[in-house]
Amino acid sequence: MALGEEWFTEPCEQHGSAFSLKAKKKLHEEQTAYQKIEIFETTQYGNLMTIDGFVMLTDRDNFLYHEMMSHPALYTHPAPNNVLVIGGGDCGTLKEVLKHPEVKLAQQVEIDERVTRLSEIYFPSLCESNNDPRAELHFVDGIKWVKDAAAGHYDVIIVDSTDPIGPAEGLFNEAFYRECHRALGEQGILVQQSESPLYHIKLIHAMREAMQRAGFAQTLTLDFPQPVYPSGWWSATMAGKSGTLTGFRENDAAQKPFATRYYSSARHKASTVEIPLLAEEQD
Amino acid sequence: MALGEEWFTEPCEQHGSAFSLKAKKKLHEEQTAYQKIEIFETTQYGNLMTIDGFVMLTDRDNFLYHEMMSHPALYTHPAPNNVLVIGGGDCGTLKEVLKHPEVKLAQQVEIDERVTRLSEIYFPSLCESNNDPRAELHFVDGIKWVKDAAAGHYDVIIVDSTDPIGPAEGLFNEAFYRECHRALGEQGILVQQSESPLYHIKLIHAMREAMQRAGFAQTLTLDFPQPVYPSGWWSATMAGKSGTLTGFRENDAAQKPFATRYYSSARHKASTVEIPLLAEEQD
């Protein structure tokens, strides 16, 4: 059956699948200096933000992505005091990062200020920690920001970007990873969203190899459900400077001083053993 | 954007989402005594079977469901010799069950023989163990089969059914669970597909409560990605007669004599701690 025109559909032509959400109305549409942002009110997923026609997030299921982009990396680092989020303009990752009492400074560097300004309006719950005194919001190029950072300054760098096409392309290569490696402390951890384990195994392998060529000692890919992204199954890849990724602060994670809906110490521990699928070579 | 008519779409109106697969052609369409079965050749997901318009399985991603419906339950039981699969006409669960050397008899009881006959043609890899001397295929009513079974006969009963509407409705209630409880041995385990953790928390709770009222000592819900089912995130709920669900044969699972693509001993262990979301009350 064909869906009516009230549905927003994102086809993934390369993999012959599509995901749709039923919209009540379009709340906003804007061409920024970088991309086209649209906001919809859906019938069951709360608000939806798309960029250039690709789903970025919804109220209903963003907790999965934001929890898994932040907590595993922060509980893997022994003392995550200084955290940098590249991209992440919806502020959902920043909010999760700030839940960690060890964090003294959390900087978010998003190239497109409009993503954040629209999130403040349409996703206010994600932005509720933006006034935390430990938070800094910068609207500049993340690649340049990392290049300009002092060596060894950060404990964790989270690359919360769009897909490796368009403005985010420069965030998925060895040169950028090399700058991240330099900007991280000795036990530093880089974590980046790494697409679908079902669709993008080749990309995941390429990312991991580039991270290792850039000097990282170890990489680890965690997978998690993410209903609104292609295939409904997503991943984040961590890269560690000193190879500590399979151990983490398990006791701290088990006694975390905040609630989560998906992340748990047990789930984190399981993620330190990758699914067999990731060892397969695929196109 | 609207998709062209070459796409097969399954809307989930209640949750305002839809999933689509691009089809090359329809290979078969048939109204059986129970339901309408259609088989499509897709562009990227291999063959697709739908029943009454709902996606049942595809070549590409059925491994997730079939591995998670079988291996956790079989590695939780100390000696799974006699296994019953209710439904499961595509034979994918049966194939996974037969990988366990402990299994001496695996009976599949599917009400609609046409599901299996079409799977033999269009999903031959799932049916490749059907001639295993330990396998028995019966095409009768699963509810009656369990009612007629000798008390304590089975070690594991796997309810691999369609959604709790139509022919499968009678597989989701206390009366059926009571018969399963009776047909299982002292350490027996029942496992049933239990829909989406994002969409069907209320159903999951109702199932678990009905299982407990039927006499099961403990229940445990495992979640896993399943791209082609609504929300892309699915679950299986185990019910144990003697409360052994959080322990399992971890060493055997770690040294399993067969390959998997998703299941692992580590992933299994993590599943014994449920995700926080499942404790939430939702409509």
Interface residues (C-beta under 8 A of the other chain):
Chain A: M1 A2 L3 E5 W7 T9 P11 E13 Q14 H15 G16 S17 A18 F19 S20 L21 K22 T42 T43 Q44 Y45 G53 R60 D61 L198 D223 P225 Q226 P227 S231 G232 W233 A259 T260 R261 Y262 S264 S265 A266 R267 K269 A270 S271 T272 V273 I275 P276 L277 E280
Chain B: M1 A2 L3 E5 W7 T9 P11 E13 Q14 H15 G16 S17 A18 F19 S20 L21 K22 T42 T43 Q44 Y45 G53 R60 D61 L198 D223 P225 Q226 P227 S231 G232 W233 A259 T260 R261 Y262 S264 S265 A266 R267 K269 A270 S271 T272 V273 I275 P276 L277 E280
